[in-house]
């Protein structure tokens, strides 16, 4: 077309940098054999330390306390972009556990530093759990308990992660564990949905390399180890036209038809991209528009999600999507018999960078050794978590489990069951100590 009325928003231009594809920075993954190398005995040496064993015992002893923390924190709502109340509570709890340097940054991240013994030479090791849930403001987050089963929106994802964070601080205090490097405990905002990792993104936007390694706590079973970042690109697509009466103005361009055509064209173009190789997905998550059954809508919108850990696949999906929007707009306007042409706005609502972590990095090896020390065989996984940001920038980063059994995440009947819940916290303690170094007594 010579002059298509397709208008990308200023947000789109800012996100895409004025070009059609995103040049994701992707550090190369180290080639790894099926049999992973050992971690040079670091974890085994930690397990022989009486202070570490005392820390393990403290974690097991605080099971009842942790379940009380779980209920109390979950019943403080933390909807998207409104995590302030829960953040303030986490800050107070960190201070109550002896962290003197606790701050809340400009976007709402709660940051508590536990200083190491190395002073000015100390590195910073981040341990992070997100504050926010997917549930909107007004959701009833009251916890229902039946024995060891806790049911409430957000109970597992990620209130339990916050509990694990507090437990680590508490266990280190009880066992009088000191580290060589600083351990920085962070309750982050904006991990879920349209939050788009805004909390961790802010940490790295302010400082290109704030942490030597990054340990997120989020997700399922204790043996799950996230080492690969699933990237995503998300849009809100809005077609607009003159609208009108369904009979009296028949022949005017139909926004709903254009939207449907995007869905069909993109599905046909994207399906081959998703059929082999690294997993790639797409979804039309929400659709809306129109005023009545006997009206031509003046607006039709949808939200689209594209994902892959492979930057090339993600870019291929992105290009197919943009081409589908162009083609659908052109076809809808070519069909019209009267009235103004349709326009379309493409508003980016999320962009999470993909990346493949270095499977031979000490952080990964420490995590695998810690899991095996507790009798678990590591299950390497790809996911979209707070660790996406550091992984995409070449910083050693993983996501560990919050422990227990989580079910129905992101659903109103979400539940968490206290089954072997101490294991994940013990694994996190070992990994944090392996990274920060156990200081001499």
GIUR-V336530 format. One record per residue. N is the residue number from 1. RES is the residue in one letter. PSI is psi in whole degrees, 0 to 359 (none if undefined). D_FIRST is the distance of its C-alpha to the first C-alpha in Angstrom with 2 decimals. Layout:
n-><N	N>
res-><RES	RES>
psi-><PSI	PSI>
d_first-><D_FIRST	D_FIRST>
This chain:
n-><1	2	3	4	5	6	7	8	9	10	11	12	13	14	15	16	17	18	19	20	21	22	23	24	25	26	27	28	29	30	31	32	33	34	35	36	37	38	39	40	41	42	43	44	45	46	47	48	49	50	51	52	53	54	55	56	57	58	59	60	61	62	63	64	65	66	67	68	69	70	71	72	73	74	75	76	77	78	79	80	81	82	83	84	85	86	87	88	89	90	91	92	93	94	95	96	97	98	99	100	101	102	103	104	105	106	107	108	109	110	111	112	113	114	115	116	117	118	119	120	121	122	123	124	125	126	127	128	129	130	131	132	133	134	135	136	137	138	139	140	141	142	143	144	145	146	147	148	149	150	151	152	153	154	155	156	157	158	159	160	161	162	163	164	165	166	167	168	169	170	171	172	173	174	175	176	177	178	179	180	181	182	183	184	185	186	187	188	189	190	191	192	193	194	195	196	197	198	199	200	201	202	203	204	205	206	207	208	209	210	211	212	213	214	215	216	217	218	219	220	221	222	223	224	225	226	227	228	229	230	231	232	233	234	235	236	237	238	239	240	241	242	243	244	245	246	247	248	249	250	251	252	253	254	255	256	257	258	259	260	261	262	263	264	265	266	267	268	269	270	271	272	273	274	275	276	277	278	279	280	281	282	283	284	285	286	287	288	289	290	291	292	293	294	295	296	297	298	299	300	301	302	303	304	305	306	307	308	309	310	311	312	313	314	315	316	317	318	319	320	321	322	323	324	325	326	327	328	329	330	331	332	333	334	335	336	337	338	339	340	341	342	343	344	345	346	347	348	349	350	351	352	353	354	355	356	357	358	359	360	361	362	363	364	365	366	367	368	369	370	371	372	373	374	375	376	377	378	379	380	381	382	383	384	385	386	387	388	389	390	391	392	393	394	395	396	397	398	399	400	401	402	403	404	405	406	407	408	409	410	411	412	413	414	415	416	417	418	419	420	421	422	423	424	425	426	427	428	429	430	431	432	433	434	435	436	437	438	439	440	441>
res-><X	X	X	X	X	X	X	X	X	X	X	X	X	X	X	X	X	X	X	X	X	X	X	X	X	X	X	X	X	X	X	X	X	X	X	X	X	X	X	X	X	X	X	X	X	X	X	X	X	X	X	X	X	X	X	X	X	X	X	X	X	X	X	X	X	X	X	X	X	X	X	X	X	X	X	X	X	X	X	X	X	X	X	X	X	X	X	X	X	X	X	X	X	X	X	X	X	X	X	X	X	X	X	X	X	X	X	X	X	X	X	X	X	X	X	X	X	X	X	X	X	X	X	X	X	X	X	X	X	X	X	X	X	X	X	X	X	X	X	X	X	X	X	X	X	X	X	X	X	X	X	X	X	X	X	X	X	X	X	X	X	X	X	X	X	X	X	X	X	X	X	X	X	X	X	X	X	X	X	X	X	X	X	X	X	X	X	X	X	X	X	X	X	X	X	X	X	X	X	X	X	X	X	X	X	X	X	X	X	X	X	X	X	X	X	X	X	X	X	X	X	X	X	X	X	X	X	X	X	X	X	X	X	X	X	X	X	X	X	X	X	X	X	X	X	X	X	X	X	X	X	X	X	X	X	X	X	X	X	X	X	X	X	X	X	X	X	X	X	X	X	X	X	X	X	X	X	X	X	X	X	X	X	X	X	X	X	X	X	X	X	X	X	X	X	X	X	X	X	X	X	X	X	X	X	X	X	X	X	X	X	X	X	X	X	X	X	X	X	X	X	X	X	X	X	X	X	X	X	X	X	X	X	X	X	X	X	X	X	X	X	X	X	X	X	X	X	X	X	X	X	X	X	X	X	X	X	X	X	X	X	X	X	X	X	X	X	X	X	X	X	X	X	X	X	X	X	X	X	X	X	X	X	X	X	X	X	X	X	X	X	X	X	X	X	X	X	X	X	X	X	X	X	X	X	X	X	X	X	X	X	X	X	X	X	X	X	X	X	X	X	X	X	X	X	X	X	X	X	X	X	X	X	X	X	X	X	X	X	X	X>
psi-><149	322	77	134	64	124	113	142	164	325	322	317	323	318	316	355	26	7	169	343	159	125	84	132	118	106	143	141	141	139	132	133	165	321	109	144	158	171	28	27	11	311	320	320	322	318	336	352	128	325	323	317	324	323	318	315	322	320	316	324	338	21	311	316	318	323	327	317	319	311	314	317	321	329	6	108	145	64	168	132	16	55	7	315	315	324	317	321	319	321	316	321	323	316	319	335	9	1	117	330	83	125	161	120	186	332	352	359	136	122	116	122	130	103	146	182	353	356	230	344	356	138	172	126	122	135	120	136	140	144	323	158	173	352	136	165	139	351	135	114	21	136	132	129	132	99	240	11	124	127	126	151	127	2	321	310	89	35	320	326	321	321	318	321	311	323	322	313	313	314	320	322	312	324	3	45	126	148	157	311	163	141	123	115	126	126	106	156	162	32	324	149	234	354	329	36	31	330	306	326	319	319	318	337	327	335	118	329	71	337	139	327	161	121	108	149	112	147	186	236	156	334	354	127	110	118	352	136	118	116	162	152	129	139	151	121	127	115	137	143	185	340	191	189	140	330	312	330	25	135	343	155	139	111	321	322	319	318	316	324	324	313	314	311	316	320	316	322	326	332	315	328	331	359	341	170	202	137	135	140	162	153	143	94	322	144	141	174	168	156	328	167	335	31	147	121	145	351	143	132	159	161	132	138	128	137	146	153	348	117	323	320	319	320	324	317	316	314	320	322	311	320	323	321	313	312	320	321	314	317	318	319	329	331	339	147	341	168	174	158	155	152	165	138	134	108	112	133	9	141	106	125	141	168	151	120	164	107	347	4	146	321	314	316	321	317	317	320	322	318	315	328	333	14	20	138	120	139	101	135	160	136	173	108	181	336	347	316	305	321	316	343	10	11	134	123	143	168	125	165	156	351	167	194	116	138	149	41	141	8	155	332	28	142	160	133	134	86	115	39	342	333	313	323	322	320	314	322	313	316	316	318	324	324	317	340	130	122	148	151	none>
d_first-><0.00	3.77	5.69	5.81	9.57	10.80	14.09	16.44	20.00	22.33	24.17	21.24	20.88	24.63	24.90	22.29	23.31	19.84	18.86	17.48	20.84	24.36	27.09	29.96	33.38	35.25	38.89	40.04	42.33	45.78	46.69	49.20	51.56	52.23	55.54	54.69	57.00	59.49	59.28	62.46	64.61	63.27	62.96	66.28	67.99	66.61	67.91	71.37	71.41	73.50	71.15	68.19	70.28	71.27	67.62	67.01	69.97	68.75	65.37	67.15	69.54	66.82	65.31	66.61	65.59	62.07	61.72	62.89	60.31	57.64	58.46	58.89	55.61	53.56	54.82	53.30	49.69	46.92	43.62	40.34	40.47	44.03	46.30	48.65	51.69	51.76	51.14	54.09	56.26	55.34	56.23	59.61	60.29	59.54	61.96	64.53	64.36	65.35	62.14	62.87	59.51	57.11	54.15	51.05	48.13	45.45	43.23	46.20	47.12	50.88	52.29	55.91	57.41	60.48	61.82	63.04	66.17	64.45	63.92	61.66	61.11	59.72	56.23	54.34	53.62	51.30	51.94	49.26	48.81	46.22	47.32	44.44	43.86	40.84	42.65	41.78	44.27	46.95	47.20	50.84	51.67	55.36	56.67	58.50	60.97	62.77	64.87	62.61	59.40	57.42	54.63	52.22	48.56	48.04	51.55	50.52	47.16	48.26	51.51	53.41	51.71	53.05	56.47	56.37	55.60	58.64	60.77	60.17	61.36	64.30	65.35	65.28	67.47	69.93	70.33	70.61	67.86	66.83	64.02	63.72	60.14	58.73	57.18	54.53	54.02	50.73	49.66	45.91	43.47	39.94	40.04	38.73	35.27	33.33	36.17	34.32	37.53	37.72	41.48	41.70	38.56	40.46	43.49	41.60	39.51	42.84	44.50	42.80	45.73	47.93	49.45	50.90	50.00	48.39	49.71	47.80	49.61	47.44	47.12	49.34	52.36	54.55	53.74	49.98	48.84	45.22	44.45	40.71	38.05	35.31	32.20	29.63	26.26	25.85	23.20	23.27	19.99	19.82	17.52	18.45	18.36	20.86	23.16	25.88	28.52	27.93	29.39	29.08	25.40	24.32	20.80	19.35	16.79	18.95	18.73	21.23	19.28	16.24	18.86	20.60	17.60	17.18	20.90	20.82	17.96	19.44	22.91	22.17	20.57	23.23	26.29	26.83	26.71	29.53	31.75	33.75	34.79	34.87	34.22	30.72	29.91	27.39	28.12	26.71	29.63	29.16	27.18	27.64	26.66	27.55	30.64	32.27	32.20	31.59	28.68	24.92	24.42	22.84	22.43	22.30	22.91	24.10	25.52	24.76	27.15	26.70	29.83	31.44	34.14	32.29	29.76	27.80	27.59	26.62	23.81	22.65	22.64	20.75	17.94	17.86	17.79	14.89	12.78	14.15	13.24	9.50	9.76	12.19	10.37	7.51	10.58	12.76	10.87	10.53	14.29	15.44	17.78	18.66	18.46	16.11	12.96	13.73	13.52	14.72	17.26	18.23	21.85	23.82	27.26	28.86	28.88	32.06	32.52	33.68	36.59	39.48	42.88	45.62	47.83	50.68	50.72	54.06	52.48	51.24	54.55	56.53	54.64	55.21	58.87	59.34	58.02	60.23	63.18	62.84	62.67	58.92	56.69	53.46	50.23	47.40	44.25	40.67	39.66	37.85	40.57	41.58	42.31	38.59	38.58	41.60	40.79	37.36	39.23	41.88	44.63	46.98	46.11	46.85	46.96	50.29	51.27	52.72	55.33	56.58	54.55	51.33	49.89	46.98	45.26	42.79	44.39	46.83	49.61	49.16	52.51	54.33	57.59	60.20	60.84	61.85	59.85	61.91	60.55	57.09	58.67	61.20	58.47	56.63	59.94	60.56	57.10	57.32	60.80	59.79	57.07	59.09	62.42	65.61	67.83	71.51	73.95>
